[in-house]
């Protein structure tokens, strides 16, 4: 008996619609160009290079956000990326609030600076390592001073306070090749005679009106945050590809955010190329929530984010949860808007498995689809959803066996 087989009529569709049959499977153009990080769902190599993607116009800035719960492989991925950036001849600087990168620094022969109140190591956030013009250096230093003062006081500066800061900075710049916070505070507390005469303002009134700024900045000089960012560092950093600043002594301190701002400012100065050209470097900001929780520090971070292209720096911010961004400030506040803006302006996002409680935040703030959202609560360890420009992929990360000894804070990635 012959069995009759029913023929099936062919169906025509577009490539766009066909993509719905294989969600989360895609490829970035020229995938072989970049650091190898693992494989996608089809088993194809996944490579990534923020600077190359920016050069090609795939993304508009080289910055990256990594979000992941503890134990999902987030730290291992960051450390692997640091190792591979160094292998490409780049530099990497790390702001380390919990002391998690010290072993990595020792294994790679990097410089580890451990800042503690009253300790014997310090950095100078007002040092000048690059060849920017004096006007640009002054503007950068003044912005930093305003951020530090506003962060410690919990409010914006008054015009006369800003005027006093300008005068103190200019005095320090005239008398020292490398001004410091200590020299600026000294001039705030005791300005030279007739500093403000040209403005027809009595010096004594300016001293009185700027007393709060001087006393708050003094906290970094002789107070509970002394000995970390108030001196002239004597470090030869020209040939140092990896620098880690350990801030674990301040992890539970309210002063963590202001010291993080100072350390980032110092790192940006160091990373400026001697010839004035942008050099490719990675700047890792772990526990980035510490900066976002203060509106003045968040405002400064957003400015640094926007300048990354000019500086040749790929800023990499690390968070545990997307809800960390919603926990800063009140709904509708500038602080909340700054955190949201930072997220939206970052086109490279790496998201590890999240709790179901994070789903609403993921949908609202990262525009993830329903399929992606449901997948994010089920991702295995060492696997993450990568959003790179308009492309989304699920990637299982890989670490080489020789890298394990340097990375082994969590055994979450497949060797």
C-alpha positions as CSV (number, residue, x, y, z in Angstrom):
1,X,0.0,0.0,0.0
2,X,1.5,3.3,-1.0
3,X,1.3,6.0,1.6
4,X,0.5,9.4,0.2
5,X,2.7,12.3,1.6
6,X,1.0,15.6,1.8
7,X,3.0,18.4,0.3
8,X,3.6,21.6,2.3
9,X,3.4,24.8,0.5
10,X,6.4,27.1,0.8
11,X,6.0,30.2,2.9
12,X,7.8,33.4,2.1
13,X,8.8,35.9,4.8
14,X,11.3,38.6,5.6
15,X,14.7,38.1,7.3
16,X,13.4,40.4,10.0
17,X,10.4,38.2,10.8
18,X,12.6,35.1,10.5
19,X,14.7,36.5,13.3
20,X,11.8,35.9,15.7
21,X,12.4,32.2,15.4
22,X,15.9,32.6,16.9
23,X,15.7,35.4,19.5
24,X,18.9,36.6,21.2
25,X,21.0,35.1,18.4
26,X,22.9,37.7,16.4
27,X,26.4,38.9,15.6
28,X,28.3,42.1,15.6
29,X,29.9,42.9,12.3
30,X,33.4,41.7,12.0
31,X,33.2,39.5,15.1
32,X,36.8,38.4,15.0
33,X,38.0,42.0,15.7
34,X,38.3,42.3,19.5
35,X,39.0,40.4,22.7
36,X,37.6,36.8,22.9
37,X,35.2,36.6,25.8
38,X,33.2,33.4,25.1
39,X,30.5,32.0,22.9
40,X,27.0,33.0,22.0
41,X,24.0,30.6,21.9
42,X,25.1,29.2,18.5
43,X,28.5,28.4,19.8
44,X,30.2,31.1,17.8
45,X,33.1,33.1,19.3
46,X,32.0,36.4,20.9
47,X,34.6,39.1,20.8
48,X,34.4,42.6,22.1
49,X,36.5,45.8,21.8
50,X,34.8,49.1,22.9
51,X,37.3,51.2,21.1
52,X,37.0,49.4,17.8
53,X,33.2,49.4,18.0
54,X,33.3,53.2,18.7
55,X,35.7,53.7,15.8
56,X,33.3,51.9,13.4
57,X,30.3,53.9,14.7
58,X,28.5,50.8,16.2
59,X,28.3,52.7,19.5
60,X,28.7,56.4,20.2
61,X,30.9,56.1,23.3
62,X,33.2,53.3,24.6
63,X,31.6,53.2,28.1
64,X,30.2,50.0,29.6
65,X,27.8,49.0,32.4
66,X,28.0,45.6,34.1
67,X,25.2,44.5,36.3
68,X,25.2,41.2,38.2
69,X,24.4,39.6,41.6
70,X,27.1,38.3,43.8
71,X,28.3,34.8,42.7
72,X,27.1,35.1,39.0
73,X,30.6,35.7,37.5
74,X,30.5,39.4,37.3
75,X,33.9,40.0,39.0
76,X,35.5,37.2,37.0
77,X,34.4,38.8,33.8
78,X,35.7,42.2,34.7
79,X,39.1,40.8,35.8
80,X,39.3,38.8,32.5
81,X,38.6,41.9,30.5
82,X,41.3,43.8,32.4
83,X,43.9,41.0,31.7
84,X,43.0,41.1,28.0
85,X,43.0,44.9,27.7
86,X,46.6,44.7,29.1
87,X,47.5,42.0,26.6
88,X,46.5,44.5,23.8
89,X,49.0,47.0,25.1
90,X,46.4,49.2,26.9
91,X,46.4,50.5,30.5
92,X,43.9,49.7,33.2
93,X,43.1,51.7,36.3
94,X,40.7,50.3,38.9
95,X,38.7,52.1,41.7
96,X,38.4,49.2,44.2
97,X,36.1,50.0,47.2
98,X,36.1,46.5,48.6
99,X,39.7,45.4,48.0
100,X,38.8,42.7,45.5
101,X,41.4,43.4,42.9
102,X,44.5,43.4,45.1
103,X,45.4,39.8,44.2
104,X,45.0,40.5,40.6
105,X,47.4,43.5,40.8
106,X,50.0,41.4,42.6
107,X,49.7,38.6,40.0
108,X,50.1,41.0,37.1
109,X,52.9,43.0,38.7
110,X,50.6,46.1,38.9
111,X,50.8,49.0,41.3
112,X,48.3,48.7,44.2
113,X,47.8,51.8,46.3
114,X,45.9,51.2,49.6
115,X,44.4,54.4,50.9
116,X,43.7,54.6,54.6
117,X,43.0,57.6,56.9
118,X,46.3,58.7,58.2
119,X,48.1,56.1,56.0
120,X,51.5,56.4,54.3
121,X,50.1,56.3,50.7
122,X,48.3,59.1,49.0
123,X,47.4,60.5,45.6
124,X,47.0,64.1,44.4
125,X,43.8,64.6,42.4
126,X,45.1,68.0,41.3
127,X,48.3,66.7,39.8
128,X,48.9,67.3,36.1
129,X,50.4,64.4,34.2
130,X,49.3,65.3,30.7
131,X,49.8,68.3,28.4
132,X,46.5,70.1,28.6
133,X,46.6,73.8,28.6
134,X,46.8,75.7,31.9
135,X,43.3,77.0,31.3
136,X,41.9,73.5,30.9
137,X,43.8,72.3,33.9
138,X,42.4,75.2,36.0
139,X,38.8,74.5,34.8
140,X,39.2,70.8,35.7
141,X,40.7,71.6,39.1
142,X,37.9,74.1,39.9
143,X,35.2,71.6,38.9
144,X,36.8,69.0,41.1
145,X,37.0,71.4,44.1
146,X,33.4,72.4,43.7
147,X,32.3,68.8,43.6
148,X,34.3,67.8,46.7
149,X,33.0,70.8,48.6
150,X,29.4,70.3,47.6
151,X,29.6,66.6,48.3
152,X,31.0,67.1,51.8
153,X,28.5,69.9,52.6
154,X,25.5,68.2,51.0
155,X,24.5,71.3,49.0
156,X,25.5,73.4,46.1
157,X,28.0,76.2,46.6
158,X,27.0,79.9,46.9
159,X,28.6,82.3,44.5
160,X,30.9,83.8,47.1
161,X,32.0,80.4,48.1
162,X,32.9,79.6,44.5
163,X,34.7,82.9,44.3
164,X,36.8,82.0,47.3
165,X,37.7,78.6,45.8
166,X,38.8,80.3,42.6
167,X,41.0,82.7,44.4
168,X,42.5,80.0,46.6
169,X,43.2,77.8,43.6
170,X,44.8,80.6,41.6
171,X,47.0,81.4,44.6
172,X,48.1,77.8,44.9
173,X,48.8,77.5,41.1
174,X,50.9,80.7,41.1
175,X,53.2,79.4,43.9
176,X,53.4,75.7,43.2
177,X,54.0,73.6,40.1
178,X,51.6,71.0,41.3
179,X,48.8,72.5,43.5
180,X,47.2,70.3,46.1
181,X,44.1,70.2,48.3
182,X,46.3,71.2,51.3
183,X,47.6,74.3,49.6
184,X,44.1,75.3,48.5
185,X,42.6,74.8,51.9
186,X,45.5,76.8,53.5
187,X,44.6,79.8,51.2
188,X,40.9,79.5,52.0
189,X,41.6,79.7,55.7
190,X,44.1,82.5,55.4
191,X,44.0,84.3,52.0
192,X,46.7,86.9,51.2
193,X,45.8,90.5,51.6
194,X,43.5,92.2,49.2
195,X,42.8,89.2,47.0
196,X,39.3,90.5,46.2
197,X,40.1,94.2,46.0
198,X,39.6,94.3,42.3
199,X,36.0,93.2,42.8
200,X,35.4,95.7,45.6
201,X,34.8,93.0,48.1
202,X,36.4,93.0,51.6
203,X,38.6,90.0,52.1
204,X,37.3,89.5,55.6
205,X,33.7,89.1,54.4
206,X,34.8,86.5,51.9
207,X,36.6,84.6,54.6
208,X,33.6,84.6,56.8
209,X,31.2,83.6,54.0
210,X,33.4,80.7,52.8
211,X,34.3,79.4,56.2
212,X,32.0,76.3,55.8
213,X,33.8,75.3,52.5
214,X,37.2,75.7,54.1
215,X,36.2,73.6,57.2
216,X,34.6,70.9,55.1
217,X,37.6,70.6,52.8
218,X,39.9,70.6,55.8
219,X,38.3,67.2,56.6
220,X,40.4,65.8,53.7
221,X,43.5,67.4,55.2
222,X,43.4,67.0,59.0
223,X,40.1,65.3,59.6
224,X,38.8,61.7,59.3
225,X,39.8,61.5,55.6
226,X,43.3,62.8,56.0
227,X,46.4,61.3,54.4
228,X,44.7,59.9,51.3
229,X,44.2,62.7,48.7
230,X,45.9,65.7,50.4
231,X,49.5,65.4,49.4
232,X,52.0,65.2,46.5
233,X,52.3,61.7,45.4
234,X,55.8,60.6,44.3
235,X,54.9,57.8,41.9
236,X,56.5,56.9,38.6
237,X,53.5,55.9,36.5
238,X,54.8,56.4,33.0
239,X,55.5,52.7,32.4
240,X,52.9,51.3,34.8
241,X,50.0,49.6,32.8
242,X,47.9,48.6,35.8
243,X,47.1,50.7,38.8
244,X,44.6,49.7,41.5
245,X,43.5,52.0,44.3
246,X,42.2,50.0,47.3
247,X,39.5,52.0,49.2
248,X,38.3,49.1,51.4
249,X,39.2,51.0,54.6
250,X,36.4,53.4,53.6
251,X,33.8,51.0,52.4
252,X,31.3,51.6,55.2
253,X,32.2,55.3,55.5
254,X,30.0,58.2,54.4
255,X,33.3,59.7,53.0
256,X,33.6,56.9,50.3
257,X,31.9,58.9,47.5
258,X,34.1,62.0,47.9
259,X,37.3,60.0,48.0
260,X,36.2,58.0,44.9
261,X,35.7,61.3,43.1
262,X,39.2,62.4,44.0
263,X,40.7,59.1,43.0
264,X,38.9,59.1,39.6
265,X,40.1,62.7,39.0
266,X,43.6,61.6,39.7
267,X,43.3,58.6,37.4
268,X,42.0,60.7,34.6
269,X,45.0,63.0,34.9
270,X,47.4,60.1,34.9
271,X,45.8,58.5,31.9
272,X,46.1,61.6,29.7
273,X,48.8,60.9,27.1
274,X,52.1,62.8,27.4
275,X,51.9,63.9,23.7
276,X,48.4,65.1,24.2
277,X,46.8,62.3,22.1
278,X,44.0,60.1,23.4
279,X,45.4,56.8,24.5
280,X,43.2,53.8,24.9
281,X,42.7,52.8,28.6
282,X,40.2,51.0,30.8
283,X,38.9,52.7,34.0
284,X,36.9,50.3,36.2
285,X,34.6,51.9,38.8
286,X,33.5,49.0,41.1
287,X,30.5,49.7,43.4
288,X,29.5,52.6,41.2
289,X,26.4,53.1,43.4
290,X,28.7,55.0,45.9
291,X,29.1,57.8,43.4
292,X,25.4,57.8,42.3
293,X,24.0,58.2,45.8
294,X,25.3,61.8,46.0
295,X,23.9,64.2,43.5
296,X,27.1,66.2,43.2
297,X,29.3,63.1,42.7
298,X,26.7,61.8,40.2
299,X,26.8,65.1,38.3
300,X,30.6,64.9,38.2
301,X,30.5,61.2,37.0
302,X,28.1,62.1,34.2
303,X,30.6,64.8,33.0
304,X,33.4,62.3,33.1
305,X,31.2,59.8,31.2
306,X,30.7,62.4,28.4
307,X,34.4,63.2,28.1
308,X,35.5,59.6,27.8
309,X,35.8,59.8,24.0
310,X,38.1,62.8,24.1
311,X,40.2,61.2,26.8
312,X,40.4,57.8,25.1
313,X,39.0,56.1,28.2
314,X,36.5,53.3,28.4
315,X,34.7,53.8,31.7
316,X,33.3,50.5,33.1
317,X,30.8,50.9,35.9
318,X,29.9,47.8,38.0
319,X,26.6,47.5,39.9
320,X,24.8,44.6,41.6
321,X,21.3,45.5,40.5
322,X,19.5,47.9,38.2
323,X,17.4,48.9,41.2
324,X,20.6,50.4,42.7
325,X,20.0,53.3,40.2
326,X,16.4,53.7,41.4
327,X,17.5,53.8,45.1
328,X,19.3,57.1,44.6
329,X,17.3,60.3,45.3
330,X,13.6,60.7,45.2
331,X,11.3,60.1,42.2
332,X,11.6,63.1,39.9
333,X,14.8,64.4,41.6
334,X,17.9,65.5,39.7
335,X,19.8,62.7,41.4
336,X,17.5,60.1,40.0
337,X,17.5,61.8,36.6
338,X,21.3,61.7,36.5
339,X,21.4,58.0,37.4
340,X,18.8,57.2,34.6
341,X,20.7,59.4,32.1
342,X,23.9,57.5,32.9
343,X,22.2,54.2,32.1
344,X,20.6,55.4,28.9
345,X,23.8,57.0,27.6
346,X,25.7,53.7,28.1
347,X,25.2,51.6,24.9
348,X,27.2,48.6,26.1
349,X,25.4,46.8,28.9
350,X,26.3,43.3,30.3
351,X,23.5,41.9,32.5
352,X,23.9,38.8,34.5
353,X,21.0,36.8,36.1
354,X,18.7,39.0,38.1
355,X,16.0,38.3,40.8
356,X,12.4,38.3,39.7
357,X,12.0,41.5,41.7
358,X,14.2,43.3,39.2
359,X,12.1,42.5,36.2
360,X,10.0,45.7,36.2
361,X,13.2,47.8,36.5
362,X,14.8,45.9,33.7
363,X,11.9,46.4,31.4
364,X,11.4,50.0,32.2
365,X,15.1,51.2,32.3
366,X,16.8,48.8,29.8
367,X,14.0,48.3,27.3
368,X,14.5,44.5,27.4
369,X,11.8,42.5,25.6
370,X,9.6,40.0,27.3
371,X,11.7,37.1,26.1
372,X,14.9,38.7,27.3
373,X,13.3,39.6,30.7
374,X,12.2,36.1,31.3
375,X,15.6,34.7,30.3
376,X,17.4,37.0,32.7
377,X,16.0,35.2,35.8
378,X,17.2,31.9,34.5
379,X,20.7,32.6,33.2
380,X,23.3,30.2,34.5
381,X,26.5,31.3,36.2
382,X,29.1,32.8,33.9
383,X,26.4,33.8,31.3
384,X,25.1,37.2,30.6
385,X,22.9,39.2,28.2
386,X,25.0,41.6,26.2
387,X,23.4,44.8,24.7
388,X,25.9,46.3,22.3
389,X,24.3,49.2,20.4
390,X,21.3,47.7,18.6
391,X,22.5,44.1,19.0
392,X,21.6,41.8,21.8
393,X,23.3,38.5,22.5
394,X,23.5,35.9,25.2
395,X,27.1,35.0,25.9
396,X,28.7,32.3,28.0
397,X,32.1,33.7,29.1
398,X,35.3,31.8,29.1
399,X,38.5,32.2,31.1
400,X,41.8,30.6,30.1
401,X,43.4,28.2,32.6
402,X,46.4,30.4,33.1
403,X,44.1,33.2,34.1
404,X,42.4,31.3,37.0
405,X,45.2,31.9,39.5
406,X,44.7,35.6,39.0
407,X,40.9,35.6,38.9
408,X,39.8,33.0,41.4
409,X,37.5,35.1,43.6
410,X,34.6,33.2,42.3
411,X,34.6,30.0,40.3
412,X,31.8,31.0,37.9
413,X,33.3,30.9,34.4
414,X,34.1,27.7,32.5
415,X,37.9,27.2,32.0
